[in-house]
Amino acid sequence: MSDMELFIDGILVYYNVFIKERRRENAMKRKTITFLKLALCGMMTSFAVTGCGSSADTGKTEIEIVQYKPEAANYFATVEEEFNATHDDIHLTISSPNDAMTILRTRFIREDYPDIIGIGGDINYSYFVDADILSDVSDYPGLQNIKQAYIDIDEALEFVPKDGTFAVPYVANAAGVLYNRDMFQEHGWEIPETWEELNALCDAIQAEGILPFYFGFKDTWTCLAPWNAMAVDLSPSDTTKQVNRGQTTFSAEYRELSERYLSLLQYGPKDPFAYNYNDACTAFARGESAMYPIGSYAVPQILSVNPDLNVDSFVMPASDTKDGNTLNSGIDLQFCVTADCPNKEAAYEVLDFLLADENLQKYIDAQNAVPCKEGAFKLAPMLDGMSEYIAAGNMTDYQDHYYPSEMAVDAQLQTFLLNKDVDAFLTKFDTDWLRYNRDIIRMVQEYEKEHGSTGAQ
């Protein structure tokens, strides 16, 4: 293991301890956790982490953002420059490091908080809310313009209900099936709207001597893409929370999902595990398959291989009826004001700038994103087939946003697809869930005893 890998592992260990400490001592959340600082001190001698407040006093209110999407670094550099050029009383600094989550965890342990963090709507957000790291932004006027579906997604990510709103959703992504529009038009293939129609389409494509799907399952994370896109149709959106409350099991809720996912392999390459994400993007870009079950985030990579490809997308039709389908969409980037931010009013002014229609449209254009804000935004053409669901707000979050990273569900899915043993996969899923979510399950059950079952967690 390299020094950097050891460093990161150490940070994660201490961060988990930190979260538990914050949960026990929420009333004393700003108290220094001395043993963590001492442990980190030796580790940090070789690794410098830039803290806020390091610039010279200019008389301006300093606002610092650390955001986790390095691929958007150029956009945020422009935002920083334009904001500072138009504001005399606030100076904005935006960092877009490659290892933002590790840096944030480290800084949280050191109680060195940025004013605003830009993160995704996933389990890290759940941890931060639970640890009282984030400020309630219910009084931020800009929330009135955010689509309710994304506000609901954030609320659903809370382990137990908490009063307040702790994030301002910015942009989302969408996952389903990318398809070669020209190829579909040439062969007269129709977009499927049910599971039966999808299988019939795949049979028709194979009959033409064309590969229906490319996958890319050599990279374990790609195994999550079809899984998530099918799960929103075939299992309750709050499956993980029902399991935490002891109301069901994954063996019960994920069986049909697992069986249908496994059946997709017959429509892919003979060895779907021989190709990684880049291989699959390249093959699809070159017309070697008609479809690719992946998120909209893959389109830039695909077009870098073939800029002329006419690519569109449709919602994964895993349900037996069209009405049973929903768009798999989660919050790709949202902004949270930290609880220790001393200048909340200035932070809100920065959020106003980020959410200005012209700035948000620039981000949408650069990242092929879906806006979380209401408005007449122009979306990328590869989202045309999903526009009906986006406009209607018919969308459901990724199931894996509720999975702890320690459980390595992506690797479990890859093993399942290799072994093709549904029972073994589901049994392990149930067992590992209890192992890696002990504290959360205990917290949920204690909440249920005190407040009664809400039935909507």
C-alpha positions in Angstrom: 0.0 0.0 0.0 1.3 3.5 -0.8 1.7 6.2 1.8 -1.3 8.1 0.2 -3.5 4.9 0.4 -2.5 4.4 4.1 -3.3 8.0 4.7 -6.7 7.8 3.1 -7.5 4.6 5.0 -6.5 6.2 8.2 -8.7 9.3 7.5 -11.7 7.1 6.8 -11.2 5.2 10.1 -11.0 8.3 12.1 -13.8 9.9 10.2 -16.1 7.0 11.1 -15.2 7.5 14.8 -15.8 11.2 14.4 -19.3 10.7 13.1 -20.2 8.4 16.0 -18.8 10.9 18.4 -20.8 13.7 16.9 -23.9 11.6 17.1 -23.4 11.0 20.8 -22.6 14.6 21.6 -24.7 16.7 19.2 -25.3 19.2 22.0 -21.5 19.8 22.1 -20.9 19.6 18.4 -18.2 22.3 18.4 -16.1 20.7 21.1 -12.7 19.6 20.0 -12.3 15.9 19.6 -8.8 15.8 21.0 -7.7 12.3 20.4 -8.7 12.5 16.7 -6.7 15.7 16.3 -3.6 14.1 17.9 -4.0 11.0 15.8 -4.2 13.1 12.6 -1.3 15.3 13.6 1.3 12.8 12.8 -0.5 11.7 9.6 -0.7 15.2 8.3 3.0 16.0 8.4 3.5 14.8 4.9 0.2 15.9 3.5 -0.8 19.6 3.5 -4.5 20.5 3.5 -5.4 24.1 2.8 -7.8 25.6 5.3 -10.1 28.5 5.0 -9.2 32.0 6.3 -5.7 31.7 5.0 -5.8 34.8 2.7 -4.9 38.2 3.9 -7.5 40.4 5.5 -9.0 42.4 2.7 -12.0 43.9 4.6 -14.3 41.7 2.6 -16.4 38.8 3.8 -14.6 35.6 2.9 -16.7 32.7 1.6 -15.1 29.4 0.8 -16.6 26.6 -1.2 -15.1 23.1 -1.5 -17.0 21.1 -4.2 -16.4 17.5 -5.1 -16.7 17.5 -8.9 -13.2 18.1 -10.4 -14.6 17.6 -13.9 -16.4 20.9 -13.4 -13.3 22.8 -12.1 -13.2 25.1 -15.2 -16.8 26.1 -14.7 -16.3 26.9 -11.0 -13.1 28.8 -11.8 -15.1 31.1 -14.1 -17.9 31.4 -11.4 -15.3 32.5 -8.9 -13.8 35.1 -11.2 -17.1 36.5 -12.3 -18.5 36.7 -8.7 -15.4 38.5 -7.4 -15.5 40.9 -10.3 -19.0 41.9 -9.5 -19.0 41.9 -5.7 -17.1 44.5 -3.6 -18.0 43.2 -0.2 -17.6 39.4 -0.6 -14.6 37.5 -1.8 -15.3 34.0 -3.0 -12.8 31.1 -3.2 -13.9 27.8 -4.8 -11.8 24.6 -4.6 -12.4 21.6 -6.8 -9.9 19.0 -5.7 -9.7 15.5 -7.1 -10.1 14.0 -3.6 -12.6 16.5 -2.2 -14.5 14.0 0.0 -11.2 12.9 1.7 -10.2 16.5 2.2 -13.6 17.4 3.6 -13.6 14.5 6.0 -10.1 15.5 7.2 -11.2 19.1 7.7 -14.3 18.1 9.5 -12.2 16.1 12.0 -10.0 19.2 12.4 -13.1 21.3 12.8 -11.9 23.5 9.9 -15.1 23.9 8.0 -15.6 25.6 4.6 -18.5 27.9 4.5 -20.2 25.9 1.7 -19.7 22.4 0.5 -20.8 21.1 -2.9 -21.6 17.3 -2.7 -23.9 14.8 -4.1 -27.1 13.5 -2.7 -25.8 10.2 -1.3 -25.0 8.5 2.0 -22.2 11.0 2.7 -24.9 13.7 2.8 -26.8 11.5 5.2 -23.8 11.2 7.5 -23.2 15.0 7.4 -26.8 15.7 8.3 -26.8 13.2 11.1 -23.6 14.7 12.6 -25.0 18.2 12.6 -22.3 19.5 10.3 -24.8 21.3 8.0 -26.8 24.3 8.7 -30.6 24.5 8.3 -31.2 26.6 5.2 -35.0 26.6 5.3 -34.9 30.4 5.4 -33.0 30.6 2.1 -35.5 32.2 -0.4 -34.0 30.3 -3.4 -35.4 27.0 -2.2 -38.8 28.1 -3.4 -37.5 27.7 -7.0 -36.1 24.1 -6.5 -38.2 21.2 -7.8 -40.0 19.5 -5.0 -38.9 16.1 -6.2 -35.3 16.9 -5.3 -36.2 18.4 -2.0 -38.0 15.1 -1.2 -35.0 13.1 -2.3 -32.8 14.9 0.2 -35.4 14.5 3.0 -35.5 10.7 2.2 -31.7 10.5 2.7 -32.0 11.4 6.3 -31.5 8.4 8.6 -34.3 9.7 10.8 -36.4 12.8 10.2 -34.8 16.1 11.2 -36.5 19.4 11.3 -35.1 21.7 8.6 -33.6 21.7 5.1 -29.9 21.1 4.8 -29.1 21.4 1.1 -29.9 23.4 -2.0 -30.1 20.9 -4.9 -28.3 22.3 -7.9 -28.2 19.7 -10.7 -29.2 16.1 -11.2 -28.2 13.3 -13.5 -30.3 10.6 -15.2 -29.7 7.0 -15.8 -31.5 4.6 -18.1 -30.5 3.4 -21.5 -28.5 5.3 -24.1 -29.3 4.3 -27.7 -28.1 4.9 -31.2 -30.8 7.0 -32.6 -29.8 6.6 -36.3 -29.5 2.9 -35.9 -33.0 2.7 -34.4 -34.5 4.8 -37.2 -32.7 2.8 -39.9 -34.2 -0.5 -38.6 -37.6 0.9 -37.5 -37.1 -0.1 -33.9 -39.5 1.4 -31.4 -38.6 2.7 -27.9 -39.8 0.0 -25.4 -42.1 1.0 -22.6 -42.4 -2.3 -20.7 -40.1 -5.2 -19.7 -41.8 -7.4 -22.3 -41.2 -4.8 -25.0 -37.6 -4.4 -24.0 -36.9 -8.1 -24.4 -38.7 -8.3 -27.7 -36.6 -5.4 -28.9 -33.4 -7.1 -27.9 -34.5 -10.3 -29.7 -35.2 -8.2 -32.8 -31.8 -6.5 -32.6 -30.0 -9.8 -32.2 -31.9 -11.2 -35.2 -30.3 -8.4 -37.3 -26.9 -9.6 -36.2 -26.4 -6.6 -33.9 -25.4 -6.6 -30.3 -28.2 -5.1 -28.2 -26.1 -4.0 -25.2 -22.6 -3.2 -24.3 -21.8 -3.3 -20.6 -18.4 -2.7 -19.1 -18.6 -4.9 -16.0 -14.8 -5.2 -15.7 -15.2 -2.0 -13.7 -17.3 -2.9 -10.7 -19.0 0.5 -10.4 -20.6 0.1 -13.8 -22.6 -2.9 -12.5 -24.6 -0.4 -10.4 -26.0 1.5 -13.5 -28.5 -1.1 -14.7 -29.2 -2.2 -11.2 -30.2 1.3 -10.1 -32.2 2.0 -13.2 -34.2 -1.2 -12.8 -34.5 -0.9 -9.0 -36.6 2.3 -9.2 -39.3 0.3 -11.1 -39.1 -3.0 -9.2 -38.6 -2.1 -5.5 -39.9 0.6 -3.2 -38.0 3.8 -3.2 -37.6 3.4 0.6 -36.5 -0.2 0.6 -33.4 0.4 2.7 -35.4 2.3 5.3 -38.0 -0.4 5.5 -35.2 -2.9 6.1 -33.8 -0.7 8.8 -37.1 -0.6 10.5 -37.3 -4.4 10.4 -40.4 -4.4 8.1 -38.9 -6.4 5.2 -35.7 -7.9 3.8 -33.7 -7.4 0.6 -34.3 -11.1 -0.2 -38.0 -10.2 -0.5 -37.7 -6.8 -2.2 -34.8 -7.5 -4.6 -35.6 -11.0 -5.9 -37.4 -9.9 -9.1 -34.9 -7.1 -9.6 -32.0 -9.6 -9.4 -33.6 -12.1 -11.7 -34.4 -9.5 -14.4 -31.0 -8.0 -14.1 -29.4 -11.3 -14.6 -31.5 -12.0 -17.7 -30.0 -8.9 -19.4 -26.6 -10.6 -19.8 -27.9 -12.7 -22.7 -28.2 -9.5 -24.7 -24.6 -8.4 -24.1 -21.2 -9.5 -25.2 -20.2 -13.1 -24.5 -17.9 -12.0 -21.7 -19.3 -8.7 -20.3 -16.5 -8.7 -17.7 -13.7 -8.5 -20.3 -14.6 -4.8 -21.0 -14.3 -1.8 -18.7 -16.2 1.5 -18.8 -13.9 3.1 -21.4 -14.1 0.0 -23.6 -17.9 0.0 -23.5 -18.1 3.7 -24.2 -15.8 3.3 -27.2 -17.6 0.2 -28.5 -21.0 2.0 -28.3 -19.6 5.1 -29.9 -18.4 3.0 -32.8 -21.8 1.4 -33.4 -20.8 -2.0 -32.0 -24.1 -2.1 -30.0 -27.5 -0.5 -30.3 -27.8 0.4 -26.7 -25.8 1.0 -23.5 -27.4 0.9 -20.0 -25.6 3.8 -18.3 -26.2 7.3 -17.0 -26.1 10.6 -19.0 -22.7 11.2 -17.5 -21.2 8.8 -20.0 -22.2 10.9 -23.0 -19.2 13.2 -23.0 -16.9 10.2 -23.0 -18.8 8.5 -25.8 -18.8 11.7 -28.0 -15.1 12.1 -27.4 -14.7 8.9 -29.5 -17.4 9.7 -32.1 -18.6 13.4 -32.0 -21.0 12.6 -34.8 -22.9 9.9 -33.0 -26.7 10.6 -32.7 -27.3 9.4 -29.2 -30.5 9.7 -27.2 -31.8 7.9 -24.1 -34.9 6.4 -22.6 -36.1 5.3 -19.2 -35.2 1.7 -18.3 -38.6 -0.1 -18.8 -38.2 -2.7 -16.0 -41.8 -2.7 -15.1 -44.6 -4.7 -16.8 -46.5 -1.5 -17.5 -45.5 2.0 -18.6 -47.1 3.5 -15.6 -44.8 1.4 -13.4 -41.7 3.1 -14.8 -39.9 6.1 -13.3 -36.8 8.0 -14.2 -33.7 7.0 -12.2 -32.5 10.5 -11.2 -30.5 11.6 -8.3 -28.9 14.8 -7.1 -25.5 15.1 -8.7 -24.5 18.3 -7.0 -26.0 20.3 -4.2 -24.7 23.1 -2.0 -24.8 22.9 1.8 -23.9 25.7 4.2 -21.9 24.4 7.1 -23.2 24.9 10.6 -20.0 26.9 11.5 -20.4 29.4 8.7 -20.2 32.8 10.4 -21.6 34.7 7.4 -24.8 32.9 6.4 -26.2 36.0 4.6 -23.1 36.2 2.4 -23.3 32.5 1.8 -26.8 33.0 0.5 -25.7 35.7 -1.8 -23.2 33.3 -3.3 -25.9 30.7 -3.7 -28.1 33.3 -5.5 -25.2 33.8 -8.0 -24.7 30.1 -8.6 -28.5 29.6 -9.1 -28.9 32.5 -11.5 -30.4 31.1 -14.7 -27.5 32.1 -16.9 -24.9 30.5 -14.6 -27.0 27.3 -14.1 -27.5 27.0 -17.9 -23.7 27.2 -18.4 -23.3 24.3 -16.0 -26.0 22.3 -17.7 -24.3 22.9 -21.1 -20.9 21.9 -19.8 -21.9 18.8 -17.9 -25.1 17.6 -19.7 -26.9 18.0 -16.4 -30.5 18.1 -15.4 -31.4 21.3 -13.4 -33.0 20.9 -10.0 -34.4 24.4 -10.4 -37.7 25.2 -12.0 -37.4 27.1 -15.3 -37.2 27.0 -19.1 -33.7 25.5 -19.3 -32.3 23.9 -22.4 -31.3 20.3 -21.9 -28.8 18.3 -23.9 -30.4 16.5 -26.8 -29.4 13.1 -25.4 -32.0 13.6 -22.7 -34.9 14.1 -25.2 -36.3 10.6 -24.5 -36.4 11.3 -20.8 -37.9 14.8 -21.0 -41.5 13.6 -20.3 -40.4 12.2 -16.9 -38.2 15.2 -16.1 -41.0 17.7 -16.9 -43.5 15.7 -14.8 -41.1 15.3 -11.8 -41.6 11.5 -12.2 -38.2 10.5 -10.8 -36.8 8.3 -8.1 -33.3 8.4 -6.5 -30.6 5.8 -7.0 -30.8 2.9 -4.5 -27.1 2.9 -4.1 -27.2 6.4 -2.6 -28.4 4.6 0.6 -25.7 1.9 0.6 -22.6 2.3 2.8 -19.4 2.2 0.9 -17.9 -0.4 3.2 -20.5 -2.9 1.9 -19.0 -2.7 -1.6 -22.3 -3.4 -3.4 -20.8 -2.8 -6.8 -18.4 -5.7 -6.2 -21.2 -7.9 -4.8 -23.2 -7.2 -8.0 -20.2 -8.2 -10.2 -19.8 -11.4 -8.2 -23.5 -12.1 -8.5 -23.5 -11.6 -12.3 -20.5 -13.9 -12.5 -21.9 -16.7 -10.3 -25.5 -16.2 -11.3 -26.7 -17.4 -7.9 -29.7 -15.2 -6.9 -30.2 -16.9 -3.5 -26.5 -16.5 -2.4 -26.4 -12.9 -3.5 -29.6 -11.9 -1.6 -28.5 -13.8 1.5 -25.2 -12.0 1.5 -26.9 -8.7 0.9 -29.1 -9.2 4.0 -26.2 -10.4 6.1 -23.8 -7.6 5.1 -26.5 -4.9 5.5 -27.0 -5.9 9.2 -23.2 -5.9 9.6 -22.4 -2.5 8.1 -25.5 -0.7 9.3 -25.7 -1.7 12.9 -25.5 1.9 14.3 -28.0 3.3 11.8 -30.5 0.4 12.4 -30.2 0.9 16.2 -30.8 4.7 15.7 -33.8 4.1 13.5 -35.3 1.6 15.9 -34.7 3.9 18.9 -36.4 6.7 16.9 -39.4 4.4 16.1 -39.8 3.5 19.8 -39.7 7.2 20.8 -41.8 8.7 18.0 -43.7 5.7 16.6 -43.5 4.4 13.1 -43.9 7.2 10.5 -44.3 4.6 7.7 -42.6 7.0 5.3 -38.9 6.8 6.3 
